[in-house]
């Protein structure tokens, strides 16, 4: 098949551009430059909103935040002061790793504020001096891989995992295209997209140049003197050494920036080569089961190991529950998937399933015709407990197992009744299947078996299941309860149904609704790539058995080897 590029740009309506403004010279220079650009282009850019975080860690922080806000107003930038809430932590000054906790709270506050204001791009003021400090910190930490490329110009906002509308979500799309899906899809599961990206436009500017700009523009700024105290953090120590030029020439700013530029250039070449191979690879992803397959090809055996590593990371990201897949963890596995040939003799590759990044990679079987399979690793007992979440009944999207966004709501009847159910999502278990089979008639059991056959063997125990318990039943535990939905397979018990905003009416026989979406992936249906997303519309005893079976047959994976 011909190649189809999966590199795409999701078109979203941009309401504003966000700026993270601390009040220091770096961020005030950023604000000034953005303001000048907006004025010079006669307002062609979206409006600017500056987010000022009041950490409440210094007695004068509130006054300082309001002073910074006034400075932004003079630049015709709308200021928003975000005050951090430390109440869950008690006395913040007594917290271990205060800097890390403050960073997490700061990014989450800004991320949520971006979501509320329709912002998908957040500009921050990291500059060339920050870049050099980052590279040196990684050298000190003995990290000599691609991390020496330093700070990226663009990447998803940090510390916001699982926050809907911020973490790679908020602009769902259909599986068949990269276009934003603005309405519900009663046939197929949507794939999430969007979120907030951090952009660093000042990485080529030095701190001295930003100070010079602010002075020329008569821009006032505020200094946090703790940033210069080498006792507070490793970065402060490195900043002190760099500023005073006491390091060897090879570790000074200009040399470190040159190292970072070379590493980034090499990384870009590897990424480009890996993307070309990815675009040509025969890939199928069934988002209902979280199972992906790809077809072996001799072409990849001759590419470099770094390219193979980048390619495997792309493939793993289709089904892995983890947020980040490290190259070092993948490096040796990548070569075993596509071993090089020497003197016409092919080295032995992977012969048995292997686990990496909580994904099981299974090599082609004798009848597999070169088809590799990837699926979420069968959960351990620890996973069963830790991947157990209670769903909000406020229609809030929640990320489960890093793979599925799930929400639920209760149908409003009259003036409303007190909630009597606690609904949670966890991994499907053998006891759940046994209970369903016991309470079903023969036709329903056949239909359920057909559904579950989409994820054969133990892979079905990687699927999400919705469990309902009476609120009065005591402490909620990750076992027991009544199965009310297998959302990724489209099955619902009586009184439950998939939530579709396009239905135009609410079924009087349904009291509870759920919905499910797959997390963001870099794959579009078409060319050599295929996504299976169609959900049968199924409820336990209200559907005609024959129709149920027809739906399942029509939407099952085509007979393509998966093991």
Secondary structure, DSSP 8 states (H G I E B T S, - for coil): ---------------EEEEE--SSHHHHHHHHHHHHHHHHTTT-S-EEEEEEEE---STTHHHHHHHHHHHHHHTT-EEEEEE---GGGSSGGG-TTHHHHHHHHHHHHHHHHHHHTT--EEE----HHHHHHHHHHHHHTT--SGGGG-S-SEEE-TT-TT-TTTSS-BS-B-TT-SSB--S--SSB-EE--B--EEE-TTTTS-HHHHHHHHHHTT------GGGG-TTT-HHHHHHHHHHTT-S-GGGSHHHHHHHHHHHHHHHHHHHHHHHHHHHHS-EEEETTTTEEEEE--GGGGGS-HHHHHHHHHHHHTTT-SSS---HHHHHHHHHHHS--EETTEE-----S-EEETTEEEE---TTSTTEEEEEE----HHHHHHT-EE--SS---EEETTTEEEEEEE---TT-----EEEEEEE--HHHHHHHHHTS-HHHHHHHHHHHTTS-GGGGGGSEEEEEEEGGG-S--SS-SEEEEEGGGTEE-TTEEE--TTSSS--TT--EEEEEEE---S--SBTTEEEE-B---EETTTS-HHHHHHHHHHHS--S----
